Amino acid sequence: MPASAARPRPGPGPPSASPFPLLLLAVLSGPVCGRVPRSVPRTSLPISEADSYLTRFTVPQTYNYSVLLVDPASHTLYVGARDTIFALSLPFSGERPRRIDWMVPEAHRQNCRKKGKKEGDLGGRKTLQQRWTTFLKADLLCPGPEHGRASSVLQDMAILRPEHGLRTPIFYGIFSSQWEGAAISAICAFRPQDIRSVLNGPFRELKHDCNRGLPVMDNDVPQPRPGECITNNMKLQQFGSSLSLPDRVLTFIRDHPLMDRPVFPADGHPLLVTTDTGYLRVVAHRVTSLSGKEYDVLYLGTEDGHLHRAVRIGAQLSVLEDLALFPEPQPVENMKLYQSWLLVGSHTEVTQVNTTNCGRLQSCSECILAQDPVCAWSFRLDACVAHAGAHGGLVQDIESADVSSLCPKEPGEHPVVFEVPVATAAHVVLPCSPSSAWASCVWHQPSGVTALTPRRDGLEVVVTPGAMGAYACECQEGGAARVVAAYSLVWGSQRGLPGRAHTVWAGLAGFFLGVLAASLTLLLIGRRQQRRRQRELLARDKVGLDLGAPPSGTTSYSQDPPSPSPEDERLPLALAKRGSGFGGFPPPFLLDPCPSPAHIRLTGAPLATCDETSI
């Protein structure tokens, strides 16, 4: 019996009239579910609620908004769609886009091809002509020990460069599993020094009889070291560009492009592993909190069109918010960060998300529990605001989100107590849906109840006399607790129980009466059919006696037929048609015609068949 059939308790009354004081004298408490992993978003906003925070750009009959290019100087977003390029002013707010023709000079094309490469890398003179000589490969390993398999397919990579200070860049990568049936997504962080150490390590010698290969000994590596950029020191050795490198160096790098050791993530483990969400795109930026400490915030685009906001706290990445971006599920194809705006490209539109929208958090507890480094609670404004480095009257706690010590105790709001009419031995599910997936919930119930089954969506109760009474679901997060749902199990009305029994007996009586009526009907039909058969047999016997001595006026072939007239000789069937029946026989002898119109089969007649094929 679902609790949706429950009804609010009638009659007015203040919250103090609820049954909780009596209830808490004797309770049995148990958790609704265990600790939820931080890969599960703390809060989720469906498209109906998230739409008010989004700005969309789309043009009818135009698709594949997959290329996004931001020009910070002109505050312009260039959107590359199918056969079309649009220019939008940032942040865009529904203005009419400019459709432009993009003419790229050849010099810019060449510069784009060489971007990120050393000017001295011109390929080899004989070996690796028109090929890169500094192109080395290394495995990026994002292990998942708890799942037994490593996520080895790189989906996307974000480079987080520090704006100031001596901190090194961080590479955040999304990895998926290449094993069929293993839907694993993992987020790993890599440091440049670890990558540099692997690229300066041993090369891998690929053997045809071994998949893994063997490391190349240092004595077998030629000098200058293959794969290195042309430095000033190498120029002093008369190696001005890759064209002057010895052929043995170019041959070695052609045959040994892969390094032997993989690159392991920072801290040796992934920041996040999930088995129920497929991540495709990632962007990252570094945000300074109210205390001055910097935190890395990642925005993750999923394969079904959701946006996850995650904050790196220590060695763990916590997914704090899930935002539905599109009315219809579709993959996120591209993402760009511009100031406080996140731009998301998909197959049908470009969506703009405000990353500093702290006004969506309505209370002090919600603002603290969101753990957003941008947002802080203002006691002066009684609102959650973007702090922008200000400290006056603001509170924030990214590490522990301790609501009990930072926020004033909010006035208790007791939910409406729903009365649930039940019957003995019924199974009742009482829902409990906290606003946060990370909340720890317990049920308070009467002491006499014994048959309970905690579920992720509530509590299942088997109704017994001891199960009657009040139930409450209390959820706690950040040191603050509140009652989320309240129910009262009551017996069904006394009028309803006899009525239900009367209905059952009436149904049984109707069933037996129906069976009796059907039996009588079948009996009458059988008797009528039996009488009809008897009448047919008597009629057949009577006809058989009449055939032996036909009455006057009846033509019978047992006697000599009359001499045919000239008309009868011309039409042989004319004489037969003079009888009262078909073919000269009375109708009672006709059973069914022959398959051919020239053949007629008769039963109970002096002749068995009549053949007129000679006619």
C-alpha positions, 0 to 999 in steps of 0.5 A: 500500500503506497503512502500516496494514498494517505491524507493530511490529518484534518483539523487545524492545530499548531505544530506542537499538536503533532504526535512527536513529543509522545513519539520520542519517548520510545523510539527505535531509530535506524539509518535509511541508508549508508554513507553516500559516496561523494560521486553522487551529486548532493543536490539535483535540479531538474530542467523545470527548476534549472531553466530559470538559471539558464540562457539559451541560444538556438536557430531553427534548422541549425545544428551541431553547435560544437565549436566555441571560441571566445575573444576576450578583447571584444567580449565575443563568442564565436559559435561554429555550427553546421555550415554557419558561424555566429557571433554573440556578445558576452554574456548573451541575453537573447539578442539577434546573432550576427552571421559572419563569413570567416575568411582565414588567411593562409599565414594563420592556417600555417601558424595553427598547424605549428601551434605548440611545436618548437620552431626548430622541429622541421622534421628530418632530412632523410628520415621523418621528412615532414614529420615531428621529431619531438612527438613522444607518447606515454600512457596516462593511467587512471587506476580504479582499484575498487573496480578491478580495472583501469579507465584507459580511454581519455575523453577530455583534458582540462589544463588549469594554469595558475594566474599568479604564484609559484604553483604548477599547472594541473591536468584534469582528465576524464577517463572511461573504461574500454571494457564492454559492459563496464560503464566507468568514468574516472577523473584523474589529476596529473602534474607536469613534473610526473609527465616530464619524468616519464618522458625523460625515462626509458623508451619501450622496445616493441617486440612482435612476440610480446605485447608489453615490450621491454625497456631500452637500455640506456647504452642503446639510446643515441645522443643527442637524446631522441625526442628532445627540443632544440635547445641553446646547448644543442645549437652550440653542438651545431644542431641548429634544427631537426634537419641537422640531427644524425640519422640514427637519432631520427631512426630511433625516434621513429621506431621507439615513439612510446615510453616504457613507464606510464604516468600515474595520477597525483597522489596515486589514485583517481579523484572521482570514480563513478559507475552510473554517469558517463562524463564527456567534457571537463573545464576547470578554474581556481576560485579563492574562498572567503578565507583566502584559500584556493580551491579547484572547481570542475564543471563536468558535462555528461553524455545525457546533457547534465552539468555536474559542479565538483569541488576538489577538497584535499585529495577528493573531488565532491560532486555538489550539484547536478544541473539539467541543461536541455529539455531532451537528453543529448551529449555535451559537446563542448564547454568554455569558461568566460569570466563568471559564465560557463558556455555549453555547446550541444547538438541543438543549442548553446547554453549559458550558465552563471557560475556565481548564481548564489541567490538560488540558495535561500537559507544560511544552511543551504548556502553553507552546505553548498560548499561553493567557494564563490558563495557566502552567507551575509547576515546583513543582507540575510542572503547568500551572495558572491563574496568577491573577497569581502569579509564583513558579516559573511560566513563560509565553510568549504572543508566541513560545512558545519551549519550548527556552528555558523548558522543561527538555529532556524525555526522548527518547521514540522511537516504536515502529518499524513494519516495513512488508513491501513489494514492488518498484514498490509505492506506500507511504504512511507516515503522520505525524500531529503533535499540532499543526497548526502543527508543521514536520515533516521526513522522514529517509530512506535516501540511496538513495531517489529516488521520494518524494512529500511529502503533508499526511498523510505521505510516499509512497514508490515501492519500489525496492531503494534505498528499503529502510531506516529512515524517521522523521518529526521535527516541530519547534515552539517550538524543540523537536523530537521523532520522531513516527513511525518505519518500516522498509521490508523486503522481503516474505518469500522464502517469500511471493514464490514463493507469490505467483507460484505463486498467479498461475500456478495462477490462469492454469491454472485460467482456461484449464482453465475455458475448455476445459471450457466449450468442450467442453460447448458442443460436446456440447450442439450435437451433441445438438441437431443429432441431435434435429433429424435425428430430427424430420425423419426422423419428419416424412418418415415421417408424410408417406408414411403419409398417402398410404396410411393403414393399417387402423383409421385414419380419413382424410378422403381417403375418403368418410366413413361415413354419420352416425348419428342421434347424429352428426347431433345432435352433429356433432363426435362423428364427428370425436372418434372418431379417434385424434387431436384433430379426427379427425387423429393427434397428429403433425399437431397444431402449435398451437391457434388463438387462438380455441377454435373455430379449430385450425391443423394442419400436415402434414395434408390440411386446413390448418384446421378451422373450427367456428364454425358449431357 
